[in-house]
């Protein structure tokens, strides 16, 4: 529960995209946040300079545990599945690449809500929508 609250705090400070990148890359790991924001630091390159500076202001000098974030992983898998489907890969091949079944690939692609011609975003649980938008829909 503590880790979940930690990610909510981080998300409010550095934004959804940077929190998502952090959760996807460092899931189930402990990450040291340096005291000083160096633009050459690997976190700066992964999160973006502004988000990294905000993270340093928030947790500089501490090691933070990054939980497994199933929502962030689902978003990443959905986007990957959609891009591969558009490149004419079969659901079976996509499933082998992502480590999921053919049925799961179809569900990922079908559950995504189209928001534009080239981009889909999966429908998110209310708790995640609240984090992203700051309000209950």
C-alpha positions in Angstrom: 0.0 0.0 0.0 2.9 2.4 0.8 4.4 1.8 -2.7 1.0 2.5 -4.4 0.8 5.9 -2.5 4.4 6.6 -3.4 3.6 6.2 -7.1 0.5 8.5 -6.8 2.7 11.2 -5.2 5.3 10.8 -7.9 2.7 10.9 -10.6 1.2 14.2 -9.2 4.7 15.7 -9.2 6.4 14.5 -12.4 3.3 13.7 -14.6 1.7 10.5 -16.0 4.1 9.9 -18.9 7.2 10.1 -16.8 5.7 7.9 -14.0 4.6 5.4 -16.6 8.2 5.3 -18.0 9.5 4.9 -14.5 7.1 2.1 -13.7 7.7 0.2 -17.0 11.4 0.3 -16.9 12.1 -0.1 -13.1 9.2 -2.3 -12.0 9.9 -4.3 -8.9 13.3 -2.6 -8.4 14.7 0.0 -6.0 15.9 3.2 -7.7 18.4 5.6 -6.2 17.5 9.2 -6.9 20.6 11.4 -6.8 20.9 14.6 -4.6 21.8 16.7 -7.7 20.0 16.7 -11.0 22.6 15.9 -13.7 21.2 16.0 -17.2 23.5 13.1 -18.2 22.0 10.8 -15.5 20.1 7.8 -16.8 16.9 8.8 -15.1 17.1 12.2 -16.8 17.3 10.5 -20.2 14.5 8.1 -19.4 12.0 10.5 -17.8 12.9 13.8 -19.4 14.8 16.6 -17.8 11.9 18.5 -16.2 10.4 15.3 -14.6 13.8 14.2 -13.4 14.4 17.6 -11.7 11.0 17.3 -10.0 11.8 13.8 -8.9 15.2 15.0 -7.4 13.4 17.8 -5.6 11.0 15.2 -4.1 13.2 12.3 -3.3 16.8 13.4 -3.9 19.3 11.2 -2.0 16.8 8.4 -1.4 16.3 5.0 -2.8 12.7 4.5 -3.8 10.9 1.1 -4.4 9.1 1.0 -7.7 6.2 -1.5 -7.5 5.0 -3.7 -10.4 2.5 -1.4 -12.1 0.1 -3.6 -14.0 -1.8 -0.7 -15.5 1.4 0.8 -16.9 2.5 -2.6 -18.2 -1.0 -3.1 -19.8 -0.7 0.3 -21.5 2.7 -0.5 -22.9 1.6 -4.0 -24.1 -1.5 -2.6 -25.7 0.4 0.1 -27.6 3.0 -2.5 -28.7 0.3 -5.0 -29.8 -1.6 -2.3 -31.8 1.6 -1.2 -33.6 2.5 -4.8 -34.4 -1.1 -5.5 -35.7 -0.8 -2.4 -37.9 2.4 -3.8 -39.3 0.5 -7.0 -40.2 1.9 -9.3 -37.6 -0.4 -12.1 -36.5 -1.9 -12.3 -33.0 0.1 -15.5 -32.5 3.4 -13.8 -33.4 2.6 -10.8 -31.2 1.7 -13.0 -28.4 5.0 -14.8 -28.6 6.9 -11.5 -28.7 5.0 -10.1 -25.7 4.8 -13.4 -23.8 1.0 -13.6 -23.7 -1.6 -15.8 -25.4 -3.2 -15.1 -28.8 -6.5 -14.4 -27.0 -4.8 -11.9 -24.7 -3.4 -10.1 -27.7 -6.9 -9.9 -29.3 -8.3 -8.6 -26.0 -5.6 -6.0 -25.6 -6.3 -4.7 -29.2 -10.1 -4.9 -28.9 -10.3 -3.3 -25.5 -8.3 -0.2 -26.7 -10.5 2.8 -27.3 -9.5 4.7 -30.5 -8.6 8.3 -30.0 -7.2 9.1 -33.3 -6.3 7.4 -36.6 -2.9 6.2 -35.5 -3.2 6.0 -31.7 -5.2 3.9 -29.2 -5.2 4.2 -25.5 -6.6 1.3 -23.3 -9.6 2.0 -21.2 -8.2 2.6 -17.7 -9.6 1.9 -14.3 -11.3 4.8 -12.5 -8.4 5.0 -10.0 -5.9 5.6 -12.8 -8.2 8.0 -14.7 -8.4 10.0 -11.4 -4.6 10.2 -11.2 -4.3 11.3 -14.8 -7.2 13.8 -14.9 -7.3 14.8 -11.3 -11.1 14.3 -11.1 -13.6 11.5 -10.9 -15.4 10.9 -14.1 
